[in-house]
Amino acid sequence: MAQANVTVYLSRTCFYCTMVQRLLNTKGIKFQSIVVDGHADLWQEMKERSGGGSTVPQVFIDGRPVGGYTDLLALDREGMLDDLLFPTRCPDTPMKEISHE
């Protein structure tokens, strides 16, 4: 099954970064990791791409910011994460708005 393009900005010492990687791994998702430790330019890139997110992890699915670990976990519990990760599974389903409340 084809999967979405997933990118995760993370830090090597961040507990939530480890948890988001674990969640994606349990779903069999391959993702690009961008380690921001000691790289001010990558932190800035992450903040700009995420619309101001200044904490790690920051997850992007098909280029769209979805937030951090708790946001991904909430999407999973609501049954929406798999639809985002495997978009060809439900090709006629419109992309739902993701709330970061």
Buried (B, 14 or more C-beta within 10 A) or exposed (E): EEBBEBBBBBBEEBEBBBBBBEBBEEBEBEBEBBBBEEEEEBBEBBBEBBEEBEBBBBBBBBEEBBBBBEBBBBBBEEEBBBBBBBBEEEEEEEEEEBEEE
